[in-house]
Amino acid sequence: MAIYTDYIAAAIMYNLQILPDTLITGIILLAIVLANQSLVALAAGAVGTQLLTSSVGQLIMKMGGIGEAVPTNSLDMCHSGFIGKSWDRLLRGPNAPDLLWHPAAPSVFMSTIGFFFGYGLGLLQLYKEEIDAKVVPRATLITTTLISALIVIAALTFRIWSGCESILGAGAGLLFGLVIGYMGSVALGYFTDRKATNLWGIPLLRDRINAGSPLYICPTADQA
């Protein structure tokens, strides 16, 4: 029984390690299969956030930053995933020594999680008109936002508790990704008239009003 318990614990820990890269890979596959431009934009933003965060981290390491850099061959469980390793090799070269962890470098793991959370917050602003008109059930959005916030808190706690990130690195990464996700989502929505960010596939009120189409509003419990 102890063997199975250890196996399950190891499996959970491994999947937590690669969570950001798993999310990105899944979104890329869905974007290809569904030919969905909104998913393509989301995946591109997440990948760009990882690259940008890695670049900032490498710059901090070269400048010295705060504290001592630690070789992560002693922190194998802290690798952020298969994509994160590739970014590091790309930025530092194929013959670079083992990965370095630095307490002042923003966390690529947390910046990716922060990006997705920030992107979702941006969508809430972009589609506020439709949300207020109850085209999208408000209860569903509130539930989704709360679950997302819990995932962010759990990821932050996991990375700090496991010793993979300092409080500074995890917090900086989360804030960095959240700002990129939120600003990127809002900017892309305004530049594309919200068409490239419509992950929910909801009917846009302005388009339907301009076309003279009827508005289909999801009934709520008090309207039934």
ChimeraX attribute file (.defattr): number of C-alpha atoms within 10 A of each C-alpha:
attribute: neighborCount
match mode: 1-to-1
recipient: residues
	/A:1	6
	/A:2	7
	/A:3	8
	/A:4	9
	/A:5	10
	/A:6	11
	/A:7	12
	/A:8	12
	/A:9	11
	/A:10	12
	/A:11	12
	/A:12	11
	/A:13	14
	/A:14	16
	/A:15	13
	/A:16	18
	/A:17	23
	/A:18	19
	/A:19	18
	/A:20	25
	/A:21	22
	/A:22	16
	/A:23	15
	/A:24	20
	/A:25	15
	/A:26	11
	/A:27	19
	/A:28	20
	/A:29	14
	/A:30	15
	/A:31	18
	/A:32	12
	/A:33	9
	/A:34	11
	/A:35	12
	/A:36	15
	/A:37	16
	/A:38	18
	/A:39	21
	/A:40	20
	/A:41	20
	/A:42	24
	/A:43	22
	/A:44	15
	/A:45	22
	/A:46	27
	/A:47	21
	/A:48	14
	/A:49	22
	/A:50	26
	/A:51	19
	/A:52	18
	/A:53	24
	/A:54	21
	/A:55	19
	/A:56	16
	/A:57	25
	/A:58	20
	/A:59	13
	/A:60	17
	/A:61	20
	/A:62	9
	/A:63	9
	/A:64	13
	/A:65	15
	/A:66	13
	/A:67	10
	/A:68	13
	/A:69	16
	/A:70	14
	/A:71	14
	/A:72	16
	/A:73	14
	/A:74	9
	/A:75	15
	/A:76	12
	/A:77	17
	/A:78	20
	/A:79	20
	/A:80	23
	/A:81	20
	/A:82	13
	/A:83	18
	/A:84	20
	/A:85	12
	/A:86	12
	/A:87	17
	/A:88	20
	/A:89	15
	/A:90	12
	/A:91	13
	/A:92	14
	/A:93	10
	/A:94	10
	/A:95	7
	/A:96	11
	/A:97	11
	/A:98	13
	/A:99	18
	/A:100	18
	/A:101	25
	/A:102	25
	/A:103	23
	/A:104	23
	/A:105	27
	/A:106	30
	/A:107	34
	/A:108	31
	/A:109	29
	/A:110	28
	/A:111	32
	/A:112	31
	/A:113	26
	/A:114	30
	/A:115	30
	/A:116	26
	/A:117	22
	/A:118	26
	/A:119	24
	/A:120	22
	/A:121	18
	/A:122	24
	/A:123	20
	/A:124	18
	/A:125	14
	/A:126	21
	/A:127	21
	/A:128	13
	/A:129	14
	/A:130	18
	/A:131	16
	/A:132	11
	/A:133	15
	/A:134	16
	/A:135	19
	/A:136	19
	/A:137	16
	/A:138	14
	/A:139	11
	/A:140	10
	/A:141	14
	/A:142	11
	/A:143	11
	/A:144	13
	/A:145	16
	/A:146	12
	/A:147	12
	/A:148	17
	/A:149	14
	/A:150	12
	/A:151	14
	/A:152	18
	/A:153	11
	/A:154	11
	/A:155	21
	/A:156	22
	/A:157	15
	/A:158	16
	/A:159	22
	/A:160	16
	/A:161	12
	/A:162	12
	/A:163	13
	/A:164	24
	/A:165	27
	/A:166	20
	/A:167	19
	/A:168	16
	/A:169	24
	/A:170	26
	/A:171	19
	/A:172	20
	/A:173	28
	/A:174	26
	/A:175	19
	/A:176	23
	/A:177	32
	/A:178	26
	/A:179	18
	/A:180	23
	/A:181	29
	/A:182	22
	/A:183	17
	/A:184	18
	/A:185	28
	/A:186	22
	/A:187	16
	/A:188	17
	/A:189	20
	/A:190	13
	/A:191	10
	/A:192	10
	/A:193	13
	/A:194	19
	/A:195	15
	/A:196	19
	/A:197	26
	/A:198	19
	/A:199	16
	/A:200	10
	/A:201	9
	/A:202	12
	/A:203	15
	/A:204	17
	/A:205	18
	/A:206	11
	/A:207	10
	/A:208	13
	/A:209	11
	/A:210	8
	/A:211	9
	/A:212	9
	/A:213	10
	/A:214	9
	/A:215	13
	/A:216	11
	/A:217	13
	/A:218	12
	/A:219	12
	/A:220	11
	/A:221	6
	/A:222	5
	/A:223	6
	/A:224	5
